[in-house]
Amino acid sequence: MCQGSSIVWYNLPHTCKIEVDTGLTCPSGEAARTLHLFVRASSAPTGFAPFESHRSGRGAERDQVQPPSAESSPHDRRLDRAARRFNAQGMGLWTHAEFAEQLGGGRPAICGPTTERKDLLFQVYQRSFEVVAWHLRGATRRREQPLKVVRSLVATVLNPARPEIAAPSEIELLSTARGAKLRSLHDALVAELAEVLAAGAQTGQVRVCDFPVAAGAILGLVLWTPVASHRMPPAKLFNRPRVIEALQDLLTYGRAGDRSVEVEAPRLDLAPPRFPAGFGFPEPQSLSREEVLVNASYLLNRCGGWLAPPEEVSKRLSCDSRPLLDLAGDKAGLVRACQARTIDVFYRILEEAFANGRATDAAALAFAQALAEAYLREDVQPLRPFVGLEALSPEDLAALRIRWRVLWANLRGRQVDAVANHQLRERYYDLTPLIWTALCGWLASGLLDGGDRASDHSREVAQLMRLGLAPV
């Protein structure tokens, strides 16, 4: 075989495909042709590992990656089922019987969120990161162009025919060691994808940007899109193949109508509106309603439905829990208050972004930048749109969903005007609620540490939404 040729063995359910890079070139100098051979799985060459690629040059150190073994392992199949349940309902809605079923029905006693449930949570998150890593490395081997790597990653991870991955929404519930393990898996994925983007920028195939932030946003959209697809009604509108196409298009070209035009967006004031003084906290614990709801939102965002927020919020604020119970009454009351505040934050940002006759493209950029910064800042952070819904009554949930639909309709009206003025692209703008729900899920997860750089990071996220990754 000629130098530089390669053989890649694909392990499929009933057949196998051998991909042979012949090493031949056309007279015009085009890239080498590829030969595909399909054979029965039982005739695999002895000693040939699935997805093992014998090649030289870039990516050679990643050639020993093993694929997820969902088809051969009952344990992995249980993790896949659990991941789908996590995304659709969260752990807070699971009964003991349903949870025991996920474990295989072999454990009569359920010890609560401190034992088996946390074990399952860790295993599901770890498997999700490993599956994404496997798809990323497969895309890197199959594709030479970085943008095609990104498009392939989105398509393979979100493929509805494949097992669903779980968004790591509740890492804070796990032990310090397990949380650090999952963050290291996430950070390694970010670094690997950022390396792909940086290499593309060097060859002029990718727009120059903050590559780690862009890589984190890509992974965030991939990880949280299944959650948004389950929980943003009506789910029937979110056809998964179309969602995949929308994400690929967004990450490639962004939303700008004219990408060659530079747009500067002002940084909006995220200071909360002035509320009355403390509402019952004894001095020196005088706290505002806003501060209580911000901290409650932070805890709910990180820990989902496990915690009893009034008690946990009082612990976080080092104050008596009785005034919080008077404020909220119970967990459902606190969730209602946090959700109402979140919608108010969205409206406040939206109105300020489009105020004073600001051009639509600049206003859209200002909205994206301010919303991203709000979710990155602990002193402002709203609640994720889909968190805590299990605590609400059917009536409260129906009313909340109406408020969210009105909000998204308001935002869509602004976008229609922008499309009519050719300042935003028309494609897939109706999926904005889904995309923003997924993005807010990632931004509030703590996987991207805002800290002192919340403003810089939010600007990068907004530019990614506006311009995508393609060169300008």
C-alpha positions, -999 to +999 in steps of 0.1 A: +000+000+000+012+035-008+027+057+019+000+077+038-027+051+030-050+040+058-076+014+068-104+022+092-126-006+106-162+004+114-180-019+138-217-019+128-245-040+143-245-068+116-220-058+091-186-041+090-172-015+067-136-013+058-126+022+045-094+020+025-075+052+015-059+039-017-032+065-017-039+072-053-043+107-068-061+118-099-042+135-127-056+168-116-040+163-082-072+157-063-072+140-029-068+103-028-099+082-036-115+061-008-126+025-012-154+011+010-158-026+015-188-041+034-183-075+050-201-097+076-191-087+112-180-123+119-153-120+092-134-091+109-096-095+106-080-111+136-067-085+160-084-056+143-098-032+169-130-013+161-123+022+149-086+017+150-069+038+124-034+032+111-022+065+099+006+090+103+005+127+111-022+147+128-045+126+150-022+096+152-021+098+190-059+094+192-061+063+171-068+038+200-101+053+210-127+026+217-164+032+208-192+032+233-204-004+239-242+002+242-250-026+219-231-052+239-236-040+275-269-041+294-254-017+319-247+009+292-282+004+279-296+012+314-274+043+315-288+054+281-324+050+294-315+069+325-299+097+305-332+102+285-352+103+317-327+128+332-332+151+302-370+147+300-379+149+337-348+154+359-343+131+389-367+150+411-398+133+394-385+097+398-404+075+422-384+048+441-400+022+419-390+040+387-355+044+400-352+008+410-363-002+375-334+019+360-310-001+382-323-034+368-349-041+396-323-059+417-322-036+447-352-035+469-341-006+491-334+029+477-312+049+500-320+084+486-298+110+469-267+102+489-260+067+475-275+048+445-290+079+429-257+098+430-239+067+417-262+066+387-259+103+382-221+101+381-221+071+357-246+087+333-226+120+332-193+102+327-207+081+299-221+112+282-187+129+282-171+097+269-196+093+241-191+129+230-153+124+232-156+093+210-177+112+184-154+142+184-123+120+178-141+101+151-151+134+134-115+146+137-102+115+120-129+115+093-127+152+085-098+175+076-117+208+077-125+221+112-160+233+103-168+199+090-156+184+123-180+207+141-209+198+118-201+161+121-200+163+159-234+180+160-249+155+136-236+123+153-241+132+189-277+145+183-286+118+158-321+106+170-312+070+160-284+070+186-288+068+224-294+102+240-267+118+261-274+135+294-267+172+301-245+175+332-269+198+350-264+185+386-227+180+390-228+200+423-247+172+439-217+148+436-187+145+458-158+169+453-137+141+438-164+130+414-172+165+404-136+172+397-134+140+376-164+151+354-150+186+350-117+172+339-135+152+313-153+183+301-122+205+301-103+179+281-131+179+255-130+217+254-093+217+250-094+191+222-121+210+202-104+243+208-072+228+193-092+219+162-106+254+159-072+270+165-056+249+138-084+259+114-078+296+122-041+292+113-050+280+078-078+306+074-107+281+077-120+294+110-127+329+123-103+341+149-120+341+183-115+329+219-113+292+209-118+277+244-150+297+249-163+289+214-155+252+220-173+253+253-204+269+237-205+243+210-203+215+235-229+233+257-254+235+228-248+198+219-252+187+256-283+207+264-302+206+232-318+172+242-330+188+274-345+218+256-361+195+230-379+176+258-389+205+280-397+234+256-434+228+246-447+220+222-420+194+216-436+182+184-424+213+167-388+205+173-380+180+146-346+166+155-331+165+120-342+202+115-327+211+149-294+195+138-294+215+106-302+247+125-273+242+149-249+233+121-260+265+102-257+287+133-223+275+143-210+279+107-226+312+096-243+327+127-274+349+125-260+381+110-276+392+077-243+407+065-213+391+083-188+415+067-203+445+087-187+451+121-213+458+148-206+472+182-231+465+209-232+485+242-228+466+274-262+468+291-267+476+328-277+444+346-283+460+379-316+447+393-345+471+398-348+488+431-368+468+456-380+478+490-356+473+520-353+439+537-385+421+541-384+406+576-347+397+580-335+409+614-305+432+613-277+428+603-292+402+580-312+427+560-315+412+525-334+422+495-359+399+477-336+401+446-306+387+465-327+359+479-340+349+445-306+352+428-291+328+454-321+304+451-318+305+413-281+297+416-287+267+438-316+254+417-295+258+385-266+237+400-286+211+419-319+208+401-347+194+422-328+177+449-325+205+474-351+221+497-344+256+485-356+277+515-333+259+539-304+257+515-307+293+505-307+304+541-276+283+547-259+299+517-268+334+529-260+325+566-294+337+578-325+324+594-347+303+572-380+315+586-382+347+566-375+327+534-403+304+543-426+334+548-415+347+514-419+315+494-439+292+516-423+260+501-402+249+473-430+254+447-434+290+459-397+297+456-396+282+421-426+304+410-408+335+424-375+326+406-393+318+374-411+351+375-379+370+382-362+351+353-389+362+328-386+398+342-348+397+336-354+385+300-379+413+294-357+440+310-327+430+288-349+428+257-364+462+262-331+479+270-313+462+241-339+475+216-344+509+232-337+543+217-341+533+181-310+511+182-303+493+149-317+458+150-284+440+144-267+459+172-298+454+195-297+416+188-260+415+197-266+435+228-294+412+239-273+381+233-243+396+251-263+408+281-283+375+285-251+355+284-234+377+310-265+375+333-262+337+334-225+338+340-226+362+369-235+348+403-249+381+415-274+383+386-280+347+375-316+340+365-331+305+367-328+282+338-360+282+319-366+245+325-354+241+361-378+233+390-409+227+369-415+194+386-423+213+418-452+232+402-489+223+401-504+216+367-522+250+369-490+269+378-471+251+351-496+259+324-496+296+334-458+297+334-456+282+299-480+308+287-457+335+300-427+319+283-446+316+250-456+353+252-419+362+258-406+341+229-433+356+207-422+391+216-386+382+208-397+365+175-415+397+165-382+417+169-365+391+148-391+392+120-384+430+117-347+423+115-352+396+088-373+421+068-345+446+071-319+420+060-300+424+093-307+389+104-307+357+083-342+341+079-331+305+083-342+287+114-350+319+134-382+302+147-359+278+167-344+306+187-363+296+219-349+261+217-313+273+211-314+299+238-329+275+263-300+251+256-274+279+257-288+292+291-286+256+304-249+255+296-241+290+308-257+284+342-240+250+347-207+264+361-187+245+335-177+279+321-163+299+350-175+335+345-158+352+374-140+384+365-142+375+328-180+372+326-181+402+303-154+389+280-169+354+278-204+367+271-191+389+243-175+358+227-207+338+231-227+366+215-203+369+186-205+332+180-242+334+178-240+364+154-211+353+131-206+316+136-171+301+130-167+306+093-141+332+082-156+367+076 
